[in-house]
Amino acid sequence: MMVNKAMKKRSEVLGQSASAPRVTKAAAVLLAAALSVPVFLLLTLADWLLF
């Protein structure tokens, strides 16, 4: 099963049709920050040690 199909599929919760999950802007910002900070530190450390 492809991820996009699973994300678009509606599900039933207690007899009610629940909307498909969506990534919010806040979640996208948090994910970007969580990935960029360690990468920045790793590259800075590599630059400091090697050059």
N, CA, C and O atoms as a Tinker XYZ file with bonds, in Angstrom:
   204  protein
     1  N      0.836000   -1.175000    0.000000    73     2
     2  CA     0.000000    0.000000    0.000000    64     1     3
     3  C      0.886000    1.245000    0.000000    63     2     4     5
     4  O      1.866000    1.323000    0.741000    81     3
     5  N      0.533000    2.197000   -0.825000    73     3     6
     6  CA     1.301000    3.435000   -0.874000    64     5     7
     7  C      0.879000    4.346000    0.277000    63     6     8     9
     8  O     -0.261000    4.293000    0.737000    81     7
     9  N      1.799000    5.168000    0.727000    73     7    10
    10  CA     1.539000    6.047000    1.861000    64     9    11
    11  C      0.447000    7.054000    1.531000    63    10    12    13
    12  O     -0.405000    7.334000    2.375000    81    11
    13  N      0.453000    7.596000    0.336000    73    11    14
    14  CA    -0.539000    8.611000   -0.018000    64    13    15
    15  C     -1.952000    8.061000    0.040000    63    14    16    17
    16  O     -2.870000    8.761000    0.467000    81    15
    17  N     -2.141000    6.824000   -0.383000    73    15    18
    18  CA    -3.475000    6.227000   -0.322000    64    17    19
    19  C     -3.919000    6.056000    1.123000    63    18    20    21
    20  O     -5.081000    6.300000    1.450000    81    19
    21  N     -3.011000    5.642000    1.982000    73    19    22
    22  CA    -3.360000    5.456000    3.388000    64    21    23
    23  C     -3.678000    6.781000    4.056000    63    22    24    25
    24  O     -4.560000    6.839000    4.912000    81    23
    25  N     -2.984000    7.840000    3.687000    73    23    26
    26  CA    -3.219000    9.143000    4.301000    64    25    27
    27  C     -4.544000    9.755000    3.845000    63    26    28    29
    28  O     -5.144000   10.536000    4.584000    81    27
    29  N     -5.009000    9.416000    2.646000    73    27    30
    30  CA    -6.245000    9.992000    2.128000    64    29    31
    31  C     -7.477000    9.192000    2.533000    63    30    32    33
    32  O     -8.601000    9.671000    2.386000    81    31
    33  N     -7.278000    7.985000    3.036000    73    31    34
    34  CA    -8.389000    7.115000    3.388000    64    33    35
    35  C     -9.087000    7.624000    4.643000    63    34    36    37
    36  O     -8.441000    7.909000    5.651000    81    35
    37  N    -10.401000    7.735000    4.574000    73    35    38
    38  CA   -11.177000    8.142000    5.743000    64    37    39
    39  C    -11.387000    6.920000    6.628000    63    38    40    41
    40  O    -11.506000    5.799000    6.134000    81    39
    41  N    -11.431000    7.139000    7.906000    73    39    42
    42  CA   -11.658000    6.045000    8.837000    64    41    43
    43  C    -12.861000    6.343000    9.715000    63    42    44    45
    44  O    -13.267000    7.495000    9.867000    81    43
    45  N    -13.421000    5.294000   10.288000    73    43    46
    46  CA   -14.574000    5.438000   11.166000    64    45    47
    47  C    -14.121000    5.352000   12.616000    63    46    48    49
    48  O    -13.433000    4.410000   13.008000    81    47
    49  N    -14.511000    6.338000   13.404000    73    47    50
    50  CA   -14.220000    6.361000   14.831000    64    49    51
    51  C    -15.544000    6.498000   15.571000    63    50    52    53
    52  O    -16.229000    7.514000   15.450000    81    51
    53  N    -15.896000    5.482000   16.331000    73    51    54
    54  CA   -17.161000    5.464000   17.076000    64    53    55
    55  C    -18.359000    5.775000   16.171000    63    54    56    57
    56  O    -19.270000    6.500000   16.571000    81    55
    57  N    -18.354000    5.234000   14.972000    73    55    58
    58  CA   -19.456000    5.436000   14.045000    64    57    59
    59  C    -19.405000    6.744000   13.286000    63    58    60    61
    60  O    -20.226000    6.969000   12.397000    81    59
    61  N    -18.457000    7.619000   13.616000    73    59    62
    62  CA   -18.327000    8.904000   12.928000    64    61    63
    63  C    -17.192000    8.809000   11.915000    63    62    64    65
    64  O    -16.168000    8.176000   12.175000    81    63
    65  N    -17.377000    9.433000   10.779000    73    63    66
    66  CA   -16.343000    9.442000    9.752000    64    65    67
    67  C    -15.308000   10.500000   10.113000    63    66    68    69
    68  O    -15.610000   11.692000   10.164000    81    67
    69  N    -14.090000   10.047000   10.362000    73    67    70
    70  CA   -13.010000   10.962000   10.734000    64    69    71
    71  C    -12.307000   11.455000    9.474000    63    70    72    73
    72  O    -12.142000   10.703000    8.513000    81    71
    73  N    -11.897000   12.716000    9.482000    73    71    74
    74  CA   -11.193000   13.254000    8.319000    64    73    75
    75  C     -9.793000   12.667000    8.242000    63    74    76    77
    76  O     -9.249000   12.199000    9.242000    81    75
    77  N     -9.224000   12.695000    7.068000    73    75    78
    78  CA    -7.880000   12.162000    6.864000    64    77    79
    79  C     -6.863000   13.033000    7.591000    63    78    80    81
    80  O     -7.048000   14.247000    7.675000    81    79
    81  N     -5.789000   12.438000    8.119000    73    79    82
    82  CA    -4.779000   13.233000    8.823000    64    81    83
    83  C     -4.034000   14.164000    7.871000    63    82    84    85
    84  O     -3.780000   13.816000    6.717000    81    83
    85  N     -3.690000   15.344000    8.364000    73    83    86
    86  CA    -2.961000   16.321000    7.556000    64    85    87
    87  C     -1.773000   16.844000    8.353000    63    86    88    89
    88  O     -1.823000   16.938000    9.580000    81    87
    89  N     -0.715000   17.178000    7.643000    73    87    90
    90  CA     0.433000   17.794000    8.283000    64    89    91
    91  C      0.158000   19.289000    8.400000    63    90    92    93
    92  O     -0.144000   19.949000    7.406000    81    91
    93  N      0.263000   19.818000    9.609000    73    91    94
    94  CA     0.008000   21.246000    9.812000    64    93    95
    95  C      1.300000   22.035000    9.578000    63    94    96    97
    96  O      2.388000   21.465000    9.512000    81    95
    97  N      1.158000   23.330000    9.456000    73    95    98
    98  CA     2.330000   24.191000    9.273000    64    97    99
    99  C      3.231000   24.142000   10.492000    63    98   100   101
   100  O      4.455000   24.172000   10.364000    81    99
   101  N      2.633000   24.068000   11.679000    73    99   102
   102  CA     3.428000   24.002000   12.911000    64   101   103
   103  C      4.256000   22.713000   12.946000    63   102   104   105
   104  O      5.419000   22.732000   13.347000    81   103
   105  N      3.662000   21.612000   12.530000    73   103   106
   106  CA     4.389000   20.343000   12.504000    64   105   107
   107  C      5.519000   20.396000   11.481000    63   106   108   109
   108  O      6.593000   19.841000   11.715000    81   107
   109  N      5.288000   21.053000   10.358000    73   107   110
   110  CA     6.328000   21.177000    9.344000    64   109   111
   111  C      7.488000   22.027000    9.858000    63   110   112   113
   112  O      8.649000   21.711000    9.597000    81   111
   113  N      7.184000   23.096000   10.582000    73   111   114
   114  CA     8.237000   23.950000   11.148000    64   113   115
   115  C      9.037000   23.191000   12.197000    63   114   116   117
   116  O     10.266000   23.263000   12.214000    81   115
   117  N      8.347000   22.462000   13.072000    73   115   118
   118  CA     9.037000   21.676000   14.101000    64   117   119
   119  C      9.918000   20.598000   13.490000    63   118   120   121
   120  O     11.033000   20.370000   13.961000    81   119
   121  N      9.438000   19.937000   12.455000    73   119   122
   122  CA    10.230000   18.910000   11.789000    64   121   123
   123  C     11.451000   19.526000   11.118000    63   122   124   125
   124  O     12.545000   18.966000   11.194000    81   123
   125  N     11.280000   20.658000   10.469000    73   123   126
   126  CA    12.409000   21.325000    9.822000    64   125   127
   127  C     13.453000   21.753000   10.846000    63   126   128   129
   128  O     14.652000   21.599000   10.613000    81   127
   129  N     13.008000   22.286000   11.969000    73   127   130
   130  CA    13.942000   22.703000   13.016000    64   129   131
   131  C     14.652000   21.502000   13.627000    63   130   132   133
   132  O     15.855000   21.544000   13.885000    81   131
   133  N     13.904000   20.443000   13.854000    73   131   134
   134  CA    14.488000   19.245000   14.462000    64   133   135
   135  C     15.534000   18.611000   13.558000    63   134   136   137
   136  O     16.473000   17.984000   14.047000    81   135
   137  N     15.388000   18.764000   12.251000    73   135   138
   138  CA    16.371000   18.208000   11.323000    64   137   139
   139  C     17.520000   19.168000   11.052000    63   138   140   141
   140  O     18.657000   18.729000   10.878000    81   139
   141  N     17.250000   20.454000   11.013000    73   139   142
   142  CA    18.287000   21.407000   10.624000    64   141   143
   143  C     19.309000   21.677000   11.729000    63   142   144   145
   144  O     20.489000   21.865000   11.435000    81   143
   145  N     18.885000   21.700000   12.979000    73   143   146
   146  CA    19.810000   22.008000   14.073000    64   145   147
   147  C     20.909000   20.951000   14.203000    63   146   148   149
   148  O     22.080000   21.327000   14.257000    81   147
   149  N     20.600000   19.649000   14.257000    73   147   150
   150  CA    21.687000   18.663000   14.346000    64   149   151
   151  C     22.589000   18.652000   13.108000    63   150   152   153
   152  O     23.796000   18.442000   13.222000    81   151
   153  N     22.011000   18.875000   11.940000    73   151   154
   154  CA    22.822000   18.911000   10.718000    64   153   155
   155  C     23.768000   20.103000   10.767000    63   154   156   157
   156  O     24.935000   19.978000   10.396000    81   155
   157  N     23.286000   21.248000   11.217000    73   155   158
   158  CA    24.136000   22.429000   11.358000    64   157   159
   159  C     25.285000   22.151000   12.326000    63   158   160   161
   160  O     26.438000   22.469000   12.035000    81   159
   161  N     24.969000   21.559000   13.474000    73   159   162
   162  CA    26.016000   21.268000   14.457000    64   161   163
   163  C     27.031000   20.262000   13.911000    63   162   164   165
   164  O     28.233000   20.415000   14.128000    81   163
   165  N     26.558000   19.250000   13.213000    73   163   166
   166  CA    27.460000   18.252000   12.639000    64   165   167
   167  C     28.377000   18.870000   11.581000    63   166   168   169
   168  O     29.575000   18.588000   11.560000    81   167
   169  N     27.830000   19.696000   10.717000    73   167   170
   170  CA    28.649000   20.330000    9.682000    64   169   171
   171  C     29.621000   21.340000   10.275000    63   170   172   173
   172  O     30.751000   21.466000    9.802000    81   171
   173  N     29.193000   22.057000   11.300000    73   171   174
   174  CA    30.084000   23.005000   11.965000    64   173   175
   175  C     31.241000   22.277000   12.639000    63   174   176   177
   176  O     32.387000   22.719000   12.557000    81   175
   177  N     30.948000   21.173000   13.297000    73   175   178
   178  CA    31.986000   20.381000   13.944000    64   177   179
   179  C     32.956000   19.802000   12.910000    63   178   180   181
   180  O     34.168000   19.812000   13.128000    81   179
   181  N     32.437000   19.304000   11.796000    73   179   182
   182  CA    33.288000   18.760000   10.738000    64   181   183
   183  C     34.161000   19.852000   10.141000    63   182   184   185
   184  O     35.333000   19.611000    9.855000    81   183
   185  N     33.620000   21.039000    9.947000    73   183   186
   186  CA    34.391000   22.148000    9.416000    64   185   187
   187  C     35.487000   22.551000   10.400000    63   186   188   189
   188  O     36.612000   22.835000    9.989000    81   187
   189  N     35.175000   22.577000   11.664000    73   187   190
   190  CA    36.142000   22.975000   12.697000    64   189   191
   191  C     37.262000   21.947000   12.824000    63   190   192   193
   192  O     38.421000   22.316000   13.013000    81   191
   193  N     36.928000   20.664000   12.723000    73   191   194
   194  CA    37.935000   19.619000   12.874000    64   193   195
   195  C     38.804000   19.407000   11.628000    63   194   196   197
   196  O     39.991000   19.102000   11.745000    81   195
   197  N     38.224000   19.565000   10.454000    73   195   198
   198  CA    38.913000   19.209000    9.222000    64   197   199
   199  C     39.584000   20.386000    8.524000    63   198   200   201
   200  O     40.568000   20.187000    7.812000    81   199
   201  N     39.089000   21.584000    8.704000    73   199   202
   202  CA    39.637000   22.706000    7.920000    64   201   203
   203  C     40.240000   23.768000    8.790000    63   202   204
   204  O     40.740000   24.772000    8.282000    81   203
